[in-house]
Amino acid sequence: MKMVAAAKLRRAQERAEHARAYSDRLAAVLQRLAGLAGSSGHPFLASAGDAAPHLIVITGDRGLCGAYNSNVLRLAEQFLSSRDGADATITACGRRGRDHFRSRGRKLVREHVNVQGDMGVDLAREIAADAAHRFVSGEAGKVYLVYTKFRSAISHEPTVQQLLPIEPAEEGSETDDSDYLYEPDAVSILGSLLPRYVHTQVFHAMLEATASEHGARMTAMDSASRNASDMIDRLTLAMNRARQASVTTELMEIVGGAEALKG
């Protein structure tokens, strides 16, 4: 399992890193556009209403990956217990998350299981479209992504990211780049890019979560292999000592019996 996870991690890491550059730059450009267009430029920029928030929680379908699932679920529970997460509805992506929230009576509105090999564009588009509909219709005040951000094979960071509404860039920030010229205008560009942005962010979160899961599983299986080897060594030593003690006892009994016969 360690070798399989390592092979899958290599591919998943490449996909996540390639998507990260595109996703981060798209977010920066759209934050700049949002600042130019104002909150009336698109429904995704409107202020959040009073409705309960909606969480998209991405976990794995299987275990044997250390604390990967428990860490992201613990972060989700902390958010749900806070004032910002009160009465939140949840979309669970992954069997572990689905089972966790079901057992605790959370408000699951959508669930996607058996997604290990299906963390693709179509699933991301479906989840993003549902989240966007809930926000625009007023069913959700804010939409959040809860997933594990990939740092390295041994480092993964559970993260809560606000997906909707999109926050405009602050004045003077790195995304405030006045050299850009927008044609035909910022509002028109926003109308075509914002739905793609939401979909891209969901897809990117899935790629990060997949890479994190494979990294956690590879590390967990490596630790399990080393622990098993250590246990085998300890048990072998204990068995050899017991065998040697038994042989020594038998020899002493034989020698003692022989000495008794001589007497």
Secondary structure, DSSP 8 states (H G I E B T S, - for coil): -HHHHHHHHHHHHHHHHHHHHHHHHHHHHHHHHHHHH-TTS-GGGS---SS--EEEEE--S---STTHHHHHHHHHHHHHHSSTTTT-EEEEESHHHHHHHHHTT-EEEEEE-S-TT--SHHHHHHHHHHHHHHHHHTS-S-EEEEEEEEEETTEEEEEEEEEES-----TTSTT--TT---SS-HHHHHHHHHHHHHHHHHHHHHHHHHHHHHHHHHHHHHHHHHHHHHHHHHHHHHHHHHHHHHHHHHHHHHHHHHHHHH-
